[in-house]
Amino acid sequence: MKVSCLIFFLFFSLFAVAQTTPTPKKKLVVVNSYTQYRAAIKSNPNNELVEIKKAIPGISLDIRYATKNNFMQQVMYKQARAFARKPVVESLKKIQKELNKKGYGLKIFDGYRPYAITVEFYKKASDKNFVANPAKGSKHNRGCAVDLTLINLKTGKELEMPTPYDSFSAAAAAKYEKVSPEAKKNRNFLISIMAKYRMNVLENEWWHYDFADWKNYDLMDIPFEKL
């Protein structure tokens, strides 16, 4: 009986220790070596960060973080360029083609974002719900997220949406109901056509779309100037 009690006590003690021992945190891997990045492309061409405007000449750009017209109110990018992983750009190319047939097009606000920029955003953002936590990194850092809207091809003007880009208001949410019928129609149309090509809207930002296979790509901290 005593032996049985002892065995039970030892088992219970080991179980308790196992339950209270903290799981070691997985180290965040961020690729900041251009050589390592080139090697990754050699092993898998899909790892390439493709310049969106070069791949889709008809697409419109408004790279806000290369200006002071952004929530940070300061220039964050040295160059007004937009990049994304090869499969993401292929999806955007198909979306743009389908939109063009209807008289619309895409306007890109942001694509790949170097990790160091995400760190700066998190330090200075007044509302942390609208910026990625550097502890996990952003899908923008993986080259697998794009911020965008729709434009009318004839006028070049943006279609009405619930909020401006990078708004921190509740109306920025993808399913927010209290918006004009026109804004809701345009927003839902954009969400639908993006999803058709495996680009999924972020719940609290109607303009932000994540590539379905983002988990296959590393966080990156290569500046635009090197790409």
Salt bridges, closest charged atoms under 4 A:
GLU51 OE1 - LYS54 NZ 3.66
GLU51 OE1 - ARG81 NH2 2.89
ASP62 OD2 - ARG64 NE 2.88
GLU90 OE2 - LYS93 NZ 3.73
GLU98 OE1 - LYS196 NZ 3.06
ASP110 OD2 - ARG113 NH2 2.63
GLU120 OE2 - LYS123 NZ 3.51
GLU120 OE1 - LYS124 NZ 3.88
ASP147 OD2 - ARG113 NH2 3.77
ASP147 OD1 - HIS140 NE2 3.15
ASP147 OD1 - HIS208 ND1 3.32
GLU158 OE2 - LYS107 NZ 3.15
GLU177 OE1 - LYS184 NZ 2.66
GLU182 OE1 - LYS185 NZ 3.62
GLU205 OE1 - HIS208 ND1 3.58
ASP210 OD1 - HIS208 NE2 2.60
ASP213 OD2 - ARG198 NH1 2.94
